[in-house]
Amino acid sequence: MGTPALRKVRALMYILLGLSAGFPFIYLSNMSKDDEKYINQKYEWFPWALGGAIYIGGAIIYGLRIPERWFPKTFDIIGSSHNIFHVCVVVACGVHFN
């Protein structure tokens, strides 16, 4: 599973997971007026969209191997696309949590 041949498949899966942050808002935007009385708080879409965008951006960096493609053997320990992806996931989780 960790082979470079499947890197693009994994990146696509991570992008789809980033897009899944918008699913609750599809539901909320299609609620009827009768159902809205059961929702007692206002939902903001911007933090979810920002978190999803950060997550997707990290997946794109991971899939394209941005830094190590341009500077081979420079980012072998710190700063590789895999590291950047994990930082993006943690930042996106923080945005969603707040």
C-alpha positions in Angstrom: 0.0 0.0 0.0 2.9 2.4 0.6 4.3 2.1 -2.9 4.8 5.2 -5.0 2.5 3.8 -7.7 -0.5 4.3 -5.3 0.5 7.8 -4.2 -2.0 9.5 -6.6 -4.8 7.1 -5.4 -4.1 8.0 -1.8 -3.9 11.8 -2.6 -7.3 11.5 -4.4 -8.8 9.7 -1.4 -7.5 12.5 0.9 -9.0 15.2 -1.4 -12.4 13.4 -1.3 -12.1 13.3 2.5 -11.4 17.1 2.5 -14.5 17.6 0.3 -16.6 15.6 2.8 -16.4 18.6 5.2 -19.1 20.2 3.1 -21.6 17.4 3.4 -23.4 18.7 6.6 -23.9 22.1 4.9 -25.5 20.5 1.9 -28.0 19.0 4.3 -28.5 22.2 6.2 -29.0 24.2 3.1 -31.7 21.8 1.9 -33.7 21.7 5.2 -37.3 22.6 5.2 -38.6 25.5 7.3 -40.3 23.0 9.6 -37.0 21.3 10.4 -35.1 24.5 11.1 -37.0 25.0 14.4 -35.1 22.0 15.7 -31.7 23.6 15.1 -31.0 26.0 18.0 -27.7 27.5 16.8 -26.5 29.2 13.7 -23.9 27.3 11.6 -21.0 29.1 9.9 -19.7 27.6 6.7 -16.4 29.5 6.5 -14.4 27.5 9.1 -15.5 24.3 7.5 -14.6 25.5 4.0 -11.3 26.8 5.2 -10.4 23.6 7.0 -11.4 21.6 3.9 -9.3 23.8 1.7 -6.3 23.4 3.9 -6.8 19.6 4.0 -7.1 19.5 0.2 -4.1 21.8 -0.3 -2.0 19.4 1.8 -3.3 16.4 -0.2 -2.3 18.2 -3.4 1.2 18.9 -2.1 1.5 15.3 -1.0 0.3 14.0 -4.4 2.6 16.2 -6.4 5.6 15.9 -4.0 6.2 19.6 -4.3 9.4 20.3 -2.3 11.3 17.1 -3.0 10.5 17.2 -6.7 12.2 20.5 -7.0 15.1 19.9 -4.6 16.0 16.2 -4.5 17.6 14.8 -1.3 17.1 18.2 0.5 13.9 17.4 2.3 14.5 13.7 3.3 14.0 14.3 7.1 12.1 17.5 7.6 9.9 19.4 5.2 8.9 16.6 2.8 5.5 16.6 1.2 4.4 13.9 3.7 5.4 16.2 6.6 3.6 19.2 5.1 0.5 17.1 4.6 0.4 16.0 8.2 0.8 19.7 9.3 -2.1 20.7 7.1 -4.3 17.9 8.6 -3.5 19.1 12.1 -4.1 22.8 11.2 -7.4 21.9 9.4 -8.6 19.9 12.5 -7.8 23.0 14.6 -9.8 25.2 12.3 -12.7 22.8 12.4 -12.5 22.5 16.2 -12.7 26.2 16.7 
